[in-house]
Amino acid sequence: MEQDTENNITISSKELFHSLCLDGWKESGNILGHGGQSEVLEVQHTSGVRGAFRYLKDKRPKSVQRFFREVTILNDPKFQHPNIIHILAHSDTVDTSWYISELGIKFSKYWNEQRNKYQNAPDSLLQSAIDIILQILNGLAPLHDAGVVHRDIKPDNLIIVYSDNHYRPVLIDFGIAYVDEEERLTSTNDAAGNARYSPDVMMNRMDNVPPWLDVFQISQLLIWMVHESPSKNWSRPLDWKYVNYHPNLSDNLALSMRAITSLCSNENTSPHDARELSTLINQLFTFPSENVQRQPINSEEIRIAISKGRATQAVKLADDERIISSSYMVANQVYLRLRHELENIFAELITAAVPVRKISDSSFDAFYAQLLNNSRENSAYLYELEFGEQEGNKFKFIVQCSVFTPSLQPYINGPVLPNSSNVFTFALVRNANLTRVTFPVKIKFLTIERAGNLVLRDAQMLGQEETNVDLIGQMVRLWLSDNDAWEIIQRDR
């Protein structure tokens, strides 16, 4: 119902629809849905096309702006797609904010029927779910390319439309969509989306609106579709690891589900947008073909093995990223204290007129950002000093930070990081590249234990010596004032 504030008249949706006298359209008498801001009425065109008439009850300026932004998005030829809701007619004036869209059945009703159909065939249910998800992603891809983020993907915002002798899923309700480079209609302090399908950052931090928010919600939608027993008041699991799937779901498909949901749960490991998610799904999920002709080489099993390998790697990647990100803050704090001590040592050397030059001084944050962009770049020099006269031979002192990627442990022919240690380690090294004499190399690994204490270990990660930044500073001072080191670099000429 809509309230006319001037005449104090309550107008029903049917009365409002009739008052518009829309050419060729008539109402069918069914109220499809209503809420605090809008009401939806089933209508039909004289051509036989059925539609959903939706009008905006909330006349606040921001609500009206959102309504017409939705109309603009859905009318843009770039975004018209079989899996994105199609507007059949709409208003052009603020006074009567309405549109008519194609009509479908509720997605939750349709999917419950699919669940019943495949209750004893979980692989087939998952295959049907993946088919629907890929169609929705195909519709979303052009929107993401243009900087449009839906922000509210859930079963209630999907319908199933029957046309051309088949059922197709359609994404509806772009009322809170974010459009890049346009005026923001939601304050950065306001929550957007829905608590059951949205990541926590979306509900609490809106300064950045990436397509990943839709990717996350689609991964939660997929969980809802194939979860063993979703309840009426289903909400997203606290962690992808806690989801129970049908006990008869094939192992490789269950692994693929955990891979896709684990990757999408974190913005750092997730596909960036709909196109990337679609590509990843096609890589991870392989379903048996109905009419596979047996060959001497079983190509079907090879494809399944490839998918299983990719899924296994994806799960490992997500776990690695989780451990690395949780280890980052304490490692950063340790390095800040260590660098402060090294800067004091450097200042002492300059004051004492020791021939020294600073080669590199990188922040821990810069290394971490590099690590997120390329997980293979798992080590870097953070601090590097070079000692020696300008024309003579030189030796160096280096602090190299490395990440011992959990899923790759133990490294082949490399030191083994103790399970008790933070995955970030700092190698403290004194060395020189000499050709005629042997330079006394010094190397110690600084590790951070779970309790926060610091430990020095040898080059093979063996032995342990409790330490602190002050003691490390004393050790480095001894290394750099070692007469043997200074004498040896003079002899290699």
N, C-alpha and C positions, 0 to 999 in steps of 0.2 A: 504494500500500500504506500501511496505517496501523499504527503500533506501539502496542500496549497495554503501557504502562510497568509496570503492576502485575503482569501475568501473563507478560510478555515474549512475547506472541503477535503475530505479524504477520497482520493482517486485510486481505484483498483487498477491492476495491470491491464485487465481486459478493457476497461473504460478508456484508459490512456491509449491503448493500441487502436481502438475504434475511432478515437478522436483524431488520430493522425491521418485516417483515410488513405492508407498506403495502397497504391494502385496494384491490383492483382493479388493482394494478400488478404487472408482471413484467418481468424484464430480458431483453433481446434478445441479449445476448452480445457486443455491440460496445463496446469502450472508445473513446470519442470524443476523449479528450484527458486529459493529466495534467501536473502541474507540481509545484513545490515546496510549494504550499499546498493544492491541491485536485486532485480526480480526477473525471472526467465519464464516466458510463456511459449508454448508450442503453437506454431502457425503454419499455414500452408499456402502455396501460390497456386494460381489457377492452372499453371503448367503441370501441377502435380508435385512439384518440389516442396519438401517439408523443411521447415527452418525453426530456429530458436530465436525468439524476440527477447532481447535483453535491454532493459532501460535502467538508467542510473537514478537511484533515489537520493543519494548523497549529493547535494548541490554545493558543497564547499569547493572553493576554487581549486585546491590541489587535487581533489577527487575528479573534478571535471577535466582538469589538465591530463590526469592519468588516463581517463576514459578516451579522450581524443588522441592521446599519444598511442594508445592501443589500436585505435582505428587506423591511424596513419601507418603504423608498422604493418598491420595485416593487409592494408590496401596497396602496399609497395610491391610492384611487380617482381622485384628481386627476391622477395620473401614468400611469394605464393608457391605452395608446394602441397602435394596430396596429404602430407602428414602434419601440416600446420593449418589451423582453423581458417576456413574461407568465409569472408563476409559477403553476403548476398545483397544487402542494402543497409544504408546507415543515414543518420541525421547529419546535417551540416551546421546546426545552430546549437548554442550552449543551452538554450531554454528547453530543448527536447533532446536529451542525450540518450540515443538508442542505436542499436544495430540489430540486424538479423543475420545469423550465421547458419551454416549447415547443421543439420540435426543428427545426433547419434545417440547410442545407448551408453550408460555409465560404464566406464572401464572396469570398475570393481565387480560389477555384476557379470560382465563378460568373462573376466579372469577367473571368477569363482566357478563358472561353468567349465573353463579349461582345466582347472584343478580337479574337478570331479571326473572329467573325461580322462585325464592322465594320472589318476591317483595311484595307479600301480605301475606307471611308466615315467619315473622322474627324469630320465634322459630326454624323453620326448617333450615333457613340460618345459624343461630348460631350453630345448631347441626352439620351441614356440616363443618363449620369453626373449631369447636372443634375437629372433626375427623381428619382434616388435621393437625392441630397443634400437636395433640398427635402422629401422624405418624412422623412428623419432630422431635419431642422430642425423640422418640424411636431411630431414627437414630443418633441424637446428643449424646445420653447418653454414649456410649462407648468412644466417643471423649473427652467428659468432664471428664470421669473417668481417661483418660490418660493425662489430662492437656492441651488438644487442645481446643482453643476458636476460633470460626469462625470470630466474630467481625463485620460482615457486613450482617446481616440477614434482608432482605427486599423483597418486591414482585419481584423486578428485578432479585434477586438471587434465585428464585424458578422457576421450570418448572413443567409441568404436563406430565407424561409419560404414554402412554396407553400400557399395556401389560397384558397378562393372563386375558383378557376380563374385565379389570377394570382400572380406572385412579388412579395414585398414585402421590403424590407430592414428588419432589426431590429437595434437597438443593444443590446448585452449587456454584462455585467460592470461593475457599478457598485461594485466592491470598494474602490476608492480615491476614491469620490465625496466631494466636499466639500459640507457642508450648513451654510448660514449660520445663525448663532445657536445652533449645537449644539457640543458638545465636539469639539475638534480631535483627530483620531486620528493625524495626521502632524505631526511636529515641524517648526517653522519652519526648522530647519537641515537637514531631510531633503529630498532630491529626490523629486518625484512626477511621474507621467506616464511618457513614453517619449521617449528621445533622438531617435528618427527623426521624430517628428511634433510635438514640443513646442517652443515658443519657448525661447530660452536663459533668459529671466527665470523661466520656470516651473521649470526644472531647478535654479536657484540661489537664487531668492528666493520664499519661500512665505508672506510676511507678508500678502500680499493675494491672494485667490483669486477673480478676476472671471470672469464667463461668457465673456469674451474668450478665455480659454485654450481653451475648446471651439471657439470660432469659428476661432481660429488652426489648431487641429488639423484641423477640417473643411476649411479651405482647403488644407492639406497633403494631406489625403485626396483632394481633387479633383485636385490636381496629379498624385498617384500614379495616379489613374484614367485620365488622358488624356495623361500624359507620353509622349513618343515611344517610349521603350524602357526601362521600369523594370526593374531587375534584381531578383534574388531578395533581395539585401541592400540594397534601396533605402533611402536616407535622405534627409531633406528637403534641398532645395538651399540653399546659403548665401544666395542672394538670388533673388527671383522673376524677376529679369531673366535669370538663367542657365538657365532651364528651356527645353528644346527640345520643341516640339510637332510633330505630324505636318505635313510640308511642304504637304500638300493641305488643311489646316484653313483654312476661310474666314478672310479677313483680319479681318472684323468680330468673329468668334467668338474668334480668337486675341487680339485687342485686349481683348475682354471678359474673357478668362481672365487677362490680365496686370493688368487693372484690379482684378478681385476679389481676386487674390492679393496685389497690391501694397497695397491698402487694408487687408486682414486681417493683413498682416505687422507692422503697428505699432499698438499699442493706442490711440494718439492719433487715428488715422484710421480705425480699424476699426469696423464695426458693433458695437454693445455686446453683443448677445446673439443668440440664434437667430432671434427674430422680425425683428430689424433686418437680419440677414444674408439671410433669406428674401426680404424686401422688396427689398433691393439686387440680389439675383440676378435676381428677376423684372423689375427695371428694366433690367439690363445685358444679359441674354441674350434674344434673339428668334430663334426658329427658324421657317423657312418652314412654312406650313400645307400639309397634303397636298392639299386641294381648295380652292384659292384661285380665286374667280371674278374674272376680270379686270374692273376698273372703269375708267372714264375717268381717275380719279385712283388711282394704284397705292398703296393703303393698306399693302400688305405692305412695299414699299420704304421708305415713310415710317416704319413701325415699326422697321425695321432701321436706318435712318439715326438715329433717336432713340436707339436702344440704342448705336450706335457713338459718337454724341456724348457720351453719359453715360460710356461706357467711357474715351474719350479724356480727359475731364475728371477721371475718377477716377485715372488714371495720373499726370496732371499734379499732382493734389492730393497723391498719395503721394510723388512726387518733391520737391514743395515742402516737405512736412513733414520729409522726411529732411534736406534742405539746411538748413532753418531750425533744426531741433533740433541739428544738428552745429555750427551757428554760434553757438548760444546761450551756451555757457560762456565763450568768449573775450570776447564782447560784454558779458556780465555783469561780468567782471573789469575790463574797461575802464571801465564805468560806475561801479563801486564806487570806483575811483581818482579818477574825475572828480568824483563826488559829494563825496568827502572834501575835495577842493580847494575845491569850491563852499561847503561848510560852513565851511571856514576863512575864505573871503571874507565869508560872511554874518556870522560872528562879528566880523570886523574892522569891518564896516559898523555893527553894533550898538554896538561899543565906541566908534566915532567919532561916534555919535549921528546917523547918516544916517537920514532917514525911509524905512524899508524894512519890508516885511511879506512873510512867506513865505506864498504862496497854496497851493502843493501841493508834496509831497515823497513821491513814490510809489516803491516798490521795483521794480527791474527784474524780479524774480521775479513780482510781481503782474501786470506787463504781459505777461509770457510766458504766465502761466496764462490771462489774458484772451484772448490770441492763440490758444491751443489750443482754448478753448471756442467762439471765433467768429473764424474766419480773416479775416472782412471787417473786423474791428476791428484794422487793421494799423498804427496809430499812436496815441501817447498822450503827454501832457505828464508828464514824470517830475519836473521841478523847475521852480518858477516863483516869481519874486520880483517884487514890485510896489514902485515907487519914487515918492515924492512926499508932499507934506503931506496931511493927512487931508481937508481941504476943497478941495484944488487938483487940477489935472490930474496924471496919473501916466504913467509909462512902465514897461515890463516887461522882465525878462530871463527867457527860457524855454529849457529843454532839452527838445526833443521827439524821442522815439525813434520811428523808422519802420522797417518791414520792407519791403524791395523784393522782393515775391513773384516768384521766378524765372520762373514760367510766364507772368506778366503783363508781363514786360519786352519792349520798352520801354513805359513808361506814355504814354498819349496826352497830348500837350501838357505833359509833365512832364520832370523831369531824368532822365537815363539813368545808372544806376549802373554804373561800370566793372566789367568781368568779374573784375578782380583783387581786388575788395572784398568784405568780409563783407556779408551781406544786411541786417544791422542797421546803421542809421546814426543819428547824433545831430545834429539841427539845433540850433545855438546861435543864438538870435535876441534882438535888442533892438528893440522897437517900441513904438508908442503909438497910441491911437485918438484923434486930434485932428481938429478940424473947420475951424479957421481958418488953421493954419500947417502946413507940411510937416515931419514928424519924420524925422531921418536914421536910417533903418532899417539895422541891421546883421544880416547872416546869414552863417553859415558851416556847411558840412556837415563833420562829423567822421566819417571812414570808417576802417575797420580793414582793412588789407591782409592778404593770405594769409600773409605772413611775420611778421605780428603788429605791424608798424609802424603808426603813426597818421599820417593825412594830413588836412589841412584843404583843402576845396574850396569854390568859390563857389556861389551860389544855383542855377546851372545845372549843377553838378557838373563844371565845367570848371576847368582849372588844378589844380595840386596843390602843397602846401607841407608838407614833413615837419615833424612837431611831436611834442610830448609833453605830459603833463598839466601840468607846470610852466609851459610856454610858453602853454598854453591859459589857465591861471590868470592869467598876466600880461595876455593879451589881454582877458579878461573884466574885469579891474580897470580897464584903460584905457577900455573901453566904459562902465563904470558911473561913472567919475569924469570923464566927458566934459562940460566946462562948457557946450558948445553944447546938449547934450541937456537939461540941467537948466534952461537959460535958455529954451529953446523951449517947454517945458511950462508955464512961467509966462506966456508971451505968449498962449496959446490960452484966453482967458477972455472 
